[in-house]
Amino acid sequence: MATTTTPNAFALRAASLLKGLRDKGEFKHLQVLESPMDAEVLIRDAAGKPRQVLCFCSNNYLGLANHPEVVEAGIKALKDYGAGTASVRFICGTFAPHLELEQRIARFLGVEAAYTFVSCWNATEAVFPTLAEPGDAIISDALNHACIIDSIRLATVIKKGVHKFVYPNNDMDTFETRLKEARNTIDDDHAIWVITDGVFSMEGSIANLPTMRNLCNQYGAILCVDDSHGTGVMGKTGRGTHEHHNMQGADIDLFTGTLGKALGGAAGGYIAGAKDAVELIVQRARPTLFSNALPVTVACSASKAIEVLDRDPSRVDRLRDNCAYARKQIRAVGFEVIESPTAICPVIVGETAKAIAMSKRLLELGVYVIGFGYPVVPEGEARLRCQISAAHTHQHIDALVDALKKL
Ligand SMILES: Cc1ncc(COP(=O)(O)O)c(C=O)c1O
């Protein structure tokens, strides 16, 4: 075989980019866990030994990731159905538990239908490239999750002539201006799509869904909500951000959400809403036509998680109480946390390297909290994102606050 003397451009570039991350202290190390996700976890320390720490960086909001019934449902599914179907769903890839899970999600949210995917990322990527058509407009909050941004980008590439509008986070005046602009841009045969996170994942703030619903009605727009951080958390029974605002599921035209946070925590995502919108996704979305189903073990665990939540919504009360307690205590030691009923308490620290260094120090103190920096959040707004769970006790939260105090 001939040897090449041409430098490998990609290899040089990759080495240089990775060196840059290391030099700036922005290189992410993957922390290995040696126990199930819970309020307390075993991490693998630098010497390769397990060490117990308090976990405040998981989206295990309801503490269901290691719930005995949720675990058992997954084991039973593996025994009943094996690992999977080795096929995409429309060929021979759908098990009865997929349909049962989808009916359960639709009932839980109070909408007509739902369809599951291996992740919410996949579900979201299915939405706009499938449902939007050239001549439609999509209006998006500037702080929407990356999967929404990419879904819109993909739609504008695949369906040339889709118009995109962005408004500053939760700014309802500019949102109305964008609706007006969209209405003036498109003709009556085309649709205006509005998409927002229910709970903004880096801020812990919530979308003003009642105002958005009213404005969408006024301008004839379709309201879509990604409630990945709201489902299981917000509202009296954990239905989500719409329930927090005393709205019904049917007040939202299309939901996207994850099964990888409050609802079992394994993986998986869904879209939910009107039957025809869901059916179009089943018939035409590329992630449904060209990619395998959610593993059946995960489908059964997620179904059980929703059943457990439905049976005992007191977990949501416990979570709400923990969130209020954590905010009060964090503030009491001099940190600033946005006031909100969500389980995301970001402590802003400034530079990315500082956030990473602080989270490293917290881990030494026995508290596992992640520092988020650029490009996940804007430059200069790096933060420690403390995430609260129903699995935490007030003593766990006191230990978090003690460690923050030591910083
Ligand atoms: C708002 C939001 N949407 C979607 C996702 C993606 O979810 P999944 O892990 O199921 O792809 C996340 C995960 O971080 C999220 O925070």
The ligand as an SDF file (V2000), in Angstrom:
LIG
                    3D

 16 16  0  0  0  0  0  0  0  0999 V2000
  -35.8720   20.9770   26.4230 C   0  0  0  0  0  0  0  0  0  0  0  0
  -35.2500   19.6970   25.9390 C   0  0  0  0  0  0  0  0  0  0  0  0
  -35.7280   19.1260   24.8210 N   0  0  0  0  0  0  0  0  0  0  0  0
  -35.1990   17.9870   24.3460 C   0  0  0  0  0  0  0  0  0  0  0  0
  -34.1530   17.3570   24.9680 C   0  0  0  0  0  0  0  0  0  0  0  0
  -33.5880   16.1020   24.3860 C   0  0  0  0  0  0  0  0  0  0  0  0
  -34.1230   15.0080   25.0500 O   0  0  0  0  0  0  0  0  0  0  0  0
  -33.5990   13.5500   24.7260 P   0  0  0  0  0  0  0  0  0  0  0  0
  -32.4670   13.2820   25.6660 O   0  0  0  0  0  0  0  0  0  0  0  0
  -34.7720   12.6570   24.9530 O   0  0  0  0  0  0  0  0  0  0  0  0
  -33.1690   13.5610   23.2930 O   0  0  0  0  0  0  0  0  0  0  0  0
  -33.6250   17.9010   26.1380 C   0  0  0  0  0  0  0  0  0  0  0  0
  -32.5050   17.2110   26.8270 C   0  0  0  0  0  0  0  0  0  0  0  0
  -31.6020   17.7740   27.3420 O   0  0  0  0  0  0  0  0  0  0  0  0
  -34.1810   19.1100   26.6350 C   0  0  0  0  0  0  0  0  0  0  0  0
  -33.6820   19.6800   27.7300 O   0  0  0  0  0  0  0  0  0  0  0  0
  1  2  1  0
  2  3  1  0
  2 15  2  0
  3  4  2  0
  4  5  1  0
  5  6  1  0
  5 12  2  0
  6  7  1  0
  7  8  1  0
  8  9  2  0
  8 10  1  0
  8 11  1  0
 12 13  1  0
 12 15  1  0
 13 14  2  0
 15 16  1  0
M  END
$$$$
